[in-house]
Amino acid sequence: MKKGFTLLELLLVLALVGLITGVIMPRLGGSLSGVKLRSATNSVAAMMRYARSQAAAEQLPHQVVFDSGSGNVVLRTAEDAGGGAGSSLKVYELPAEVEIAGIKSGARAVFGEGKNGFIFYPGGSCSGGEVLLAVGSRSYLIRLDRITGLVEVD
C-alpha cells in the first residue's frame, strides 16, 4: 500500500485554507488601520511634547501646525509670541487613512489658510486645546493643558 495524500484530500485542505483566509483577512485589514491610527496619534503627541521641551530649552515659542489639505503636521519655531511663522524643524505626514477630524485650539495666531495649530511657550505652557484623529469610526483625542503644556492621549 502506498503512503501519501489523494488529490481529493489536497483539494479539500486547500479549500479550507482559502475559506479561513477569506474570513480572517478582512478583520486583519481593519486592525491594520487601527494600528496606523494609534501610531499616527502617538507620533503627533510626541511631536507636541518635543515642541514643548524645545520651547523651554531654546527660550523661543514653537508651533505645531496641522494642515488639513496636505495631511501634514509641522513643527516650527515662532518668530514672535504672536505666532508668526518661523523655520520648520520637523514635518510629519499623516497616513492616508488617518484624517484630522477636529481641532479646538486656544491659539489666536493665524497659521494660514486651511491650517490650525498650537503654540508652546518657553515657560512650559501652551495655547491649549484638542486634536481628534480618526479612521472610520475609530478615533483618538489628543488634549493639551493650557497651563502646564502637558499632552495626553485618550
N, CA, C and O of each residue as an XYZ file, in Angstrom:
616
protein
N       0.829     -1.171      0.000
C       0.000      0.000      0.000
C       0.887      1.254      0.000
O       1.866      1.333      0.743
N       0.526      2.242     -0.855
C       1.308      3.465     -0.982
C       0.871      4.474      0.079
O      -0.309      4.606      0.403
N       1.872      5.179      0.603
C       1.580      6.228      1.575
C       1.535      7.565      0.867
O       2.289      7.794     -0.079
N       0.642      8.469      1.323
C       0.532      9.791      0.715
C      -0.901     10.284      0.779
O      -1.764      9.655      1.392
N      -1.139     11.415      0.139
C      -2.455     12.026      0.144
C      -3.077     11.902     -1.236
O      -2.380     11.921     -2.251
N      -4.369     11.779     -1.259
C      -5.059     11.725     -2.541
C      -5.307     13.153     -3.018
O      -5.214     14.100     -2.236
N      -5.617     13.302     -4.277
C      -5.904     14.606     -4.851
C      -7.110     15.240     -4.163
O      -7.120     16.448     -3.928
N      -8.102     14.459     -3.844
C      -9.303     14.951     -3.172
C      -8.961     15.530     -1.793
O      -9.475     16.584     -1.418
N      -8.105     14.852     -1.053
C      -7.702     15.351      0.269
C      -6.943     16.667      0.155
O      -7.162     17.579      0.952
N      -6.057     16.774     -0.825
C      -5.298     18.006     -1.026
C      -6.222     19.165     -1.406
O      -6.063     20.271     -0.891
N      -7.177     18.927     -2.295
C      -8.133     19.966     -2.685
C      -8.991     20.406     -1.514
O      -9.296     21.590     -1.369
N      -9.377     19.457     -0.682
C     -10.180     19.783      0.498
C      -9.396     20.675      1.470
O      -9.949     21.631      2.013
N      -8.146     20.374      1.685
C      -7.296     21.187      2.566
C      -7.105     22.590      1.982
O      -7.183     23.577      2.714
N      -6.854     22.687      0.673
C      -6.688     23.996      0.032
C      -7.971     24.820      0.113
O      -7.912     26.030      0.331
N      -9.114     24.190     -0.057
C     -10.392     24.894      0.053
C     -10.598     25.414      1.471
O     -11.073     26.534      1.657
N     -10.246     24.616      2.465
C     -10.375     25.047      3.862
C      -9.446     26.217      4.169
O      -9.853     27.170      4.833
N      -8.219     26.157      3.700
C      -7.265     27.258      3.909
C      -7.781     28.526      3.241
O      -7.691     29.610      3.817
N      -8.323     28.400      2.028
C      -8.894     29.560      1.335
C     -10.073     30.147      2.081
O     -10.201     31.369      2.167
N     -10.933     29.309      2.619
C     -12.096     29.773      3.373
C     -11.679     30.499      4.652
O     -12.200     31.569      4.966
N     -10.755     29.920      5.370
C     -10.274     30.541      6.607
C      -9.596     31.886      6.306
O      -9.818     32.865      7.017
N      -8.782     31.931      5.265
C      -8.121     33.179      4.864
C      -9.146     34.233      4.481
O      -9.007     35.402      4.842
N     -10.170     33.824      3.755
C     -11.217     34.766      3.347
C     -11.985     35.349      4.510
O     -12.464     36.480      4.423
N     -12.114     34.614      5.589
C     -12.834     35.102      6.768
C     -11.928     35.976      7.637
O     -12.386     36.982      8.178
N     -10.677     35.617      7.778
C      -9.770     36.313      8.697
C      -9.183     37.589      8.102
O      -9.036     38.573      8.827
N      -8.848     37.615      6.835
C      -8.164     38.769      6.233
C      -8.930     40.091      6.362
O      -8.311     41.103      6.691
N     -10.242     40.131      6.121
C     -10.934     41.421      6.299
C     -10.824     41.965      7.729
O     -10.752     43.176      7.935
N     -10.814     41.079      8.689
C     -10.669     41.522     10.084
C      -9.275     42.078     10.345
O      -9.122     43.051     11.084
N      -8.272     41.474      9.749
C      -6.903     41.973      9.909
C      -6.734     43.326      9.238
O      -6.010     44.183      9.744
N      -7.394     43.527      8.104
C      -7.316     44.817      7.409
C      -7.839     45.942      8.272
O      -7.261     47.029      8.284
N      -8.926     45.705      8.996
C      -9.477     46.708      9.902
C      -8.547     47.003     11.059
O      -8.444     48.145     11.506
N      -7.872     45.978     11.542
C      -6.969     46.205     12.661
C      -5.698     46.929     12.211
O      -5.076     47.631     13.009
N      -5.306     46.767     10.945
C      -4.137     47.491     10.448
C      -4.395     48.991     10.402
O      -3.506     49.781     10.720
N      -5.604     49.393     10.011
C      -5.905     50.825     10.009
C      -5.953     51.350     11.445
O      -5.601     52.502     11.696
N      -6.386     50.513     12.381
C      -6.366     50.902     13.797
C      -4.943     51.093     14.311
O      -4.676     51.992     15.108
N      -4.041     50.241     13.850
C      -2.629     50.355     14.233
C      -2.037     51.635     13.653
O      -1.286     52.337     14.330
N      -2.372     51.938     12.401
C      -1.879     53.171     11.785
C      -2.403     54.400     12.519
O      -1.675     55.375     12.705
N      -3.673     54.352     12.938
C      -4.255     55.466     13.693
C      -3.538     55.651     15.015
O      -3.187     56.774     15.377
N      -3.317     54.572     15.735
C      -2.641     54.649     17.041
C      -1.206     55.166     16.862
O      -0.738     56.000     17.636
N      -0.524     54.666     15.842
C       0.845     55.099     15.572
C       0.895     56.586     15.217
O       1.763     57.311     15.702
N      -0.030     57.038     14.376
C      -0.078     58.452     13.997
C      -0.372     59.327     15.207
O       0.228     60.389     15.371
N      -1.292     58.882     16.052
C      -1.633     59.637     17.264
C      -0.420     59.764     18.179
O      -0.140     60.841     18.705
N       0.292     58.662     18.363
C       1.491     58.691     19.206
C       2.570     59.598     18.612
O       3.265     60.299     19.348
N       2.712     59.587     17.290
C       3.717     60.433     16.634
C       3.380     61.912     16.793
O       4.263     62.725     17.067
N       2.103     62.264     16.622
C       1.691     63.657     16.776
C       1.866     64.106     18.229
O       2.356     65.206     18.483
N       1.471     63.262     19.177
C       1.629     63.596     20.599
C       3.116     63.767     20.943
O       3.476     64.668     21.702
N       3.973     62.909     20.389
C       5.414     63.020     20.633
C       5.955     64.329     20.061
O       6.807     64.970     20.676
N       5.463     64.727     18.885
C       5.905     65.986     18.285
C       5.500     67.165     19.177
O       6.262     68.118     19.335
N       4.314     67.094     19.749
C       3.857     68.168     20.638
C       4.699     68.230     21.920
O       5.037     69.311     22.402
N       5.025     67.067     22.455
C       5.882     67.033     23.652
C       7.271     67.587     23.328
O       7.870     68.297     24.135
N       7.763     67.258     22.155
C       9.063     67.762     21.711
C       9.013     69.281     21.550
O       9.951     69.980     21.933
N       7.921     69.788     20.983
C       7.766     71.239     20.808
C       7.805     71.941     22.163
O       8.427     72.994     22.306
N       7.142     71.359     23.146
C       7.125     71.942     24.498
C       8.540     71.982     25.081
O       8.958     72.995     25.641
N       9.270     70.872     24.945
C      10.623     70.829     25.521
C      11.579     71.761     24.769
O      12.439     72.390     25.386
N      11.436     71.852     23.443
C      12.294     72.747     22.666
C      12.000     74.217     22.977
O      12.917     75.037     23.025
N      10.741     74.545     23.186
C      10.387     75.924     23.530
C      11.046     76.321     24.841
O      11.547     77.437     24.977
N      11.047     75.407     25.807
C      11.677     75.694     27.095
C      13.202     75.748     26.969
O      13.845     76.618     27.557
N      13.769     74.829     26.213
C      15.220     74.759     26.082
C      15.792     75.954     25.321
O      16.835     76.490     25.695
N      15.104     76.371     24.249
C      15.607     77.454     23.415
C      15.066     78.826     23.818
O      15.472     79.851     23.271
N      14.137     78.827     24.790
C      13.504     80.074     25.229
C      12.892     80.830     24.049
O      13.030     82.047     23.920
N      12.206     80.056     23.183
C      11.594     80.594     21.980
C      10.286     79.839     21.724
O      10.277     78.608     21.738
N       9.192     80.551     21.493
C       7.920     79.854     21.231
C       8.034     78.946     20.013
O       8.697     79.284     19.032
N       7.380     77.794     20.088
C       7.321     76.833     18.985
C       5.862     76.567     18.641
O       4.986     76.641     19.503
N       5.609     76.257     17.376
C       4.253     75.976     16.909
C       4.174     74.560     16.352
O       5.121     74.066     15.739
N       3.028     73.912     16.573
C       2.704     72.669     15.893
C       1.485     73.001     15.046
O       0.422     73.330     15.573
N       1.649     72.913     13.717
C       0.618     73.356     12.786
C       0.067     72.156     12.018
O       0.826     71.342     11.492
N      -1.262     72.058     11.961
C      -1.955     70.992     11.245
C      -2.483     71.550      9.931
O      -3.245     72.517      9.916
N      -2.069     70.929      8.825
C      -2.543     71.335      7.507
C      -3.535     70.287      7.021
O      -3.141     69.194      6.616
N      -4.823     70.622      7.061
C      -5.867     69.662      6.675
C      -5.747     69.254      5.217
O      -6.026     68.106      4.872
N      -5.340     70.171      4.362
C      -5.247     69.886      2.931
C      -4.209     68.837      2.591
O      -4.494     67.906      1.838
N      -3.007     68.973      3.133
C      -1.922     68.050      2.797
C      -1.828     66.878      3.775
O      -1.198     65.866      3.468
N      -2.448     67.009      4.945
C      -2.333     65.959      5.956
C      -1.013     66.002      6.690
O      -0.623     65.023      7.326
N      -0.315     67.131      6.612
C       0.966     67.281      7.293
C       0.799     67.932      8.660
O      -0.094     68.751      8.878
N       1.683     67.544      9.571
C       1.797     68.197     10.866
C       3.219     68.744     10.914
O       4.188     68.000     10.766
N       3.332     70.060     11.123
C       4.634     70.726     11.035
C       4.998     71.337     12.376
O       4.193     72.033     12.995
N       6.214     71.071     12.817
C       6.771     71.722     13.997
C       7.673     72.827     13.491
O       8.561     72.588     12.673
N       7.444     74.047     13.982
C       8.271     75.176     13.556
C       8.457     76.142     14.704
O       7.680     76.160     15.659
N       9.503     76.946     14.594
C       9.713     77.995     15.581
C       8.783     79.149     15.246
O       8.343     79.296     14.106
N       8.495     79.951     16.235
C       7.662     81.130     16.007
C       8.571     82.347     16.052
O       9.453     82.443     16.906
N       8.352     83.277     15.128
C       9.183     84.488     15.103
C       8.928     85.344     16.330
O       9.825     86.013     16.844
N       7.687     85.307     16.785
C       7.360     86.074     17.981
C       6.238     85.375     18.725
O       5.670     84.406     18.220
N       5.919     85.841     19.891
C       4.879     85.227     20.707
C       3.507     85.366     20.062
O       2.575     84.652     20.432
N       3.373     86.270     19.108
C       2.111     86.456     18.407
C       1.838     85.354     17.407
O       0.752     85.309     16.829
N       2.784     84.468     17.185
C       2.534     83.306     16.337
C       3.006     83.438     14.908
O       2.580     82.658     14.056
N       3.861     84.385     14.612
C       4.371     84.484     13.247
C       5.132     83.225     12.871
O       5.725     82.576     13.733
N       5.120     82.881     11.607
C       5.776     81.655     11.159
C       7.290     81.788     11.198
O       7.853     82.806     10.795
N       7.925     80.757     11.685
C       9.377     80.718     11.704
C       9.849     79.578     10.821
O       9.168     79.194      9.870
N      11.027     79.035     11.143
C      11.567     77.963     10.318
C      10.999     76.607     10.742
O      10.776     76.362     11.928
N      10.767     75.730      9.760
C      10.246     74.387     10.036
C      11.356     73.502     10.579
O      12.459     73.468     10.035
N      11.053     72.787     11.659
C      12.018     71.883     12.268
C      11.751     70.430     11.915
O      12.680     69.660     11.671
N      10.449     70.052     11.888
C      10.057     68.681     11.582
C       8.741     68.702     10.834
O       7.899     69.572     11.058
N       8.571     67.742      9.945
C       7.300     67.572      9.237
C       6.909     66.102      9.359
O       7.703     65.211      9.058
N       5.686     65.863      9.799
C       5.159     64.503      9.880
C       3.947     64.415      8.959
O       3.009     65.202      9.083
N       3.969     63.464      8.042
C       2.847     63.275      7.127
C       1.949     62.168      7.674
O       2.378     61.027      7.846
N       0.704     62.527      7.940
C      -0.249     61.543      8.438
C      -0.492     60.471      7.380
O      -0.507     60.781      6.189
N      -0.683     59.209      7.792
C      -1.041     58.172      6.817
C      -2.325     58.560      6.082
O      -3.167     59.275      6.627
N      -2.468     58.088      4.851
C      -3.613     58.467      4.014
C      -4.953     58.151      4.674
O      -5.917     58.893      4.486
N      -5.030     57.066      5.442
C      -6.290     56.663      6.072
C      -6.681     57.566      7.229
O      -7.862     57.689      7.554
N      -5.697     58.197      7.848
C      -5.936     58.988      9.059
C      -6.334     60.409      8.679
O      -5.663     61.066      7.882
N      -7.432     60.869      9.259
C      -7.882     62.229      8.978
C      -7.905     63.063     10.256
O      -8.070     62.540     11.358
N      -7.735     64.369     10.079
C      -7.859     65.308     11.188
C      -9.349     65.604     11.302
O      -9.892     66.392     10.528
N     -10.011     64.967     12.273
C     -11.470     65.064     12.389
C     -11.910     66.329     13.115
O     -13.061     66.746     12.987
N     -11.017     66.937     13.867
C     -11.376     68.165     14.557
C     -10.218     68.743     15.350
O      -9.374     68.014     15.872
N     -10.193     70.069     15.429
C      -9.182     70.777     16.219
C      -9.870     71.902     16.969
O     -10.616     72.690     16.388
N      -9.610     71.965     18.269
C     -10.044     73.098     19.085
C      -8.776     73.698     19.671
O      -8.124     73.097     20.525
N      -8.442     74.870     19.208
C      -7.201     75.494     19.641
C      -7.480     76.809     20.335
O      -8.353     77.573     19.924
N      -6.729     77.064     21.388
C      -6.829     78.335     22.078
C      -5.912     79.386     21.479
O      -5.877     80.524     21.947
N      -5.162     79.004     20.434
C      -4.219     79.929     19.808
C      -4.967     80.980     19.004
O      -5.867     80.658     18.229
N      -4.594     82.220     19.191
C      -5.196     83.292     18.430
C      -4.372     83.611     17.173
O      -4.703     84.516     16.407
N      -3.326     82.867     16.991
C      -2.426     83.116     15.864
C      -3.061     82.639     14.561
O      -3.876     81.717     14.544
N      -2.678     83.271     13.509
C      -3.123     82.854     12.183
C      -2.031     81.958     11.606
O      -0.891     82.384     11.420
N      -2.399     80.715     11.328
C      -1.420     79.752     10.826
C      -1.444     79.650      9.309
O      -0.538     79.057      8.724
N      -2.444     80.203      8.667
C      -2.568     80.135      7.211
C      -3.872     79.482      6.812
O      -4.559     78.885      7.641
N      -4.207     79.595      5.551
C      -5.458     79.046      5.014
C      -5.501     77.522      5.187
O      -4.570     76.822      4.788
N      -6.585     77.015      5.784
C      -6.763     75.575      5.966
C      -5.856     74.980      7.025
O      -5.685     73.763      7.094
N      -5.271     75.843      7.856
C      -4.336     75.364      8.875
C      -4.807     75.807     10.257
O      -5.461     76.839     10.411
N      -4.462     75.012     11.239
C      -4.758     75.325     12.626
C      -3.626     74.751     13.456
O      -2.905     73.872     12.983
N      -3.454     75.215     14.652
C      -2.343     74.685     15.425
C      -2.291     75.173     16.851
O      -3.250     75.733     17.381
N      -1.145     74.945     17.454
C      -0.920     75.241     18.864
C       0.432     75.914     19.027
O       1.367     75.660     18.267
N       0.519     76.768     20.020
C       1.779     77.443     20.328
C       2.256     76.961     21.693
O       1.483     76.917     22.649
N       3.530     76.602     21.776
C       4.154     76.195     23.028
C       5.116     77.305     23.439
O       5.953     77.736     22.647
N       4.990     77.760     24.676
C       5.750     78.905     25.162
C       6.944     78.461     26.008
O       6.945     77.356     26.550
N       7.969     79.328     26.122
C       9.182     78.981     26.870
C       8.940     78.608     28.338
O       9.716     77.845     28.913
N       7.885     79.131     28.942
C       7.600     78.822     30.346
C       6.982     77.453     30.565
O       6.743     77.064     31.708
N       6.714     76.703     29.478
C       6.136     75.367     29.602
C       4.651     75.324     29.285
O       4.096     74.242     29.093
N       4.000     76.469     29.227
C       2.569     76.487     28.917
C       2.361     76.420     27.405
O       3.315     76.452     26.628
N       1.102     76.326     27.010
C       0.780     76.308     25.581
C      -0.584     76.952     25.362
O      -1.252     77.343     26.318
N      -0.984     77.058     24.130
C      -2.263     77.686     23.812
C      -3.438     76.796     24.203
O      -4.568     77.276     24.289
N      -3.194     75.520     24.439
C      -4.232     74.605     24.895
C      -5.193     74.199     23.792
O      -5.305     74.872     22.768
N      -5.889     73.081     24.018
C      -6.885     72.633     23.054
C      -6.890     71.132     22.868
O      -6.344     70.380     23.675
N      -7.526     70.710     21.773
C      -7.674     69.293     21.478
C      -7.538     69.030     19.978
O      -7.862     69.878     19.147
N      -7.050     67.830     19.656
C      -6.988     67.363     18.274
C      -7.626     65.983     18.237
O      -7.297     65.119     19.050
N      -8.537     65.778     17.295
C      -9.177     64.478     17.119
C      -8.705     63.876     15.804
O      -8.946     64.433     14.734
N      -8.023     62.721     15.892
C      -7.587     61.984     14.708
C      -8.470     60.758     14.572
O      -8.784     60.106     15.568
N      -8.877     60.434     13.333
C      -9.824     59.340     13.140
C      -9.548     58.540     11.881
O      -8.987     59.039     10.905
N      -9.963     57.275     11.938
C     -10.040     56.385     10.784
C     -11.399     55.709     10.898
O     -11.628     54.909     11.805
N     -12.297     56.033      9.975
C     -13.645     55.462     10.045
C     -14.321     55.859     11.351
O     -14.414     57.042     11.676
N     -14.792     54.864     12.096
C     -15.485     55.139     13.355
C     -14.535     55.169     14.553
O     -14.950     55.538     15.651
N     -13.277     54.791     14.364
C     -12.298     54.812     15.459
C     -11.619     56.169     15.522
O     -11.332     56.774     14.490
N     -11.364     56.644     16.725
C     -10.695     57.942     16.863
C      -9.911     58.002     18.171
O     -10.180     57.261     19.117
N      -8.940     58.902     18.194
C      -8.167     59.202     19.396
C      -8.142     60.710     19.576
O      -8.055     61.467     18.609
N      -8.219     61.127     20.821
C      -8.222     62.543     21.167
C      -6.909     62.891     21.851
O      -6.503     62.233     22.809
N      -6.247     63.935     21.352
C      -5.029     64.450     21.982
C      -5.415     65.743     22.671
O      -5.936     66.658     22.034
N      -5.159     65.825     23.985
C      -5.513     67.020     24.764
C      -4.252     67.735     25.217
O      -3.268     67.112     25.616
N      -4.308     69.070     25.143
C      -3.197     69.898     25.608
C      -3.694     70.774     26.753
O      -4.669     71.511     26.606
N      -3.021     70.687     27.881
C      -3.370     71.518     29.022
C      -2.762     72.902     28.836
O      -1.553     73.035     28.649
N      -3.583     73.909     28.886
C      -3.154     75.286     28.636
C      -2.089     75.759     29.635
O      -1.145     76.452     29.256
N      -2.241     75.387     30.891
C      -1.342     75.911     31.935
C      -0.023     75.145     31.981
O       1.047     75.753     32.004
N      -0.096     73.821     31.995
C       1.132     73.020     32.148
C       1.767     72.640     30.811
O       2.953     72.311     30.765
N       0.994     72.680     29.724
C       1.504     72.282     28.426
C       1.602     70.787     28.239
O       2.136     70.312     27.236
N       1.079     70.027     29.220
C       1.154     68.568     29.134
C       0.230     68.033     28.044
O      -0.853     68.567     27.801
N       0.686     66.969     27.399
C      -0.039     66.343     26.288
C      -0.560     64.990     26.746
O       0.207     64.164     27.241
N      -1.876     64.755     26.582
C      -2.492     63.494     26.950
C      -3.200     62.905     25.744
O      -3.742     63.638     24.916
N      -3.197     61.557     25.640
C      -3.902     60.873     24.569
C      -5.019     60.040     25.173
O      -4.793     59.240     26.081
N      -6.222     60.234     24.660
C      -7.391     59.433     25.110
C      -7.899     58.605     23.951
O      -8.868     57.862     24.102
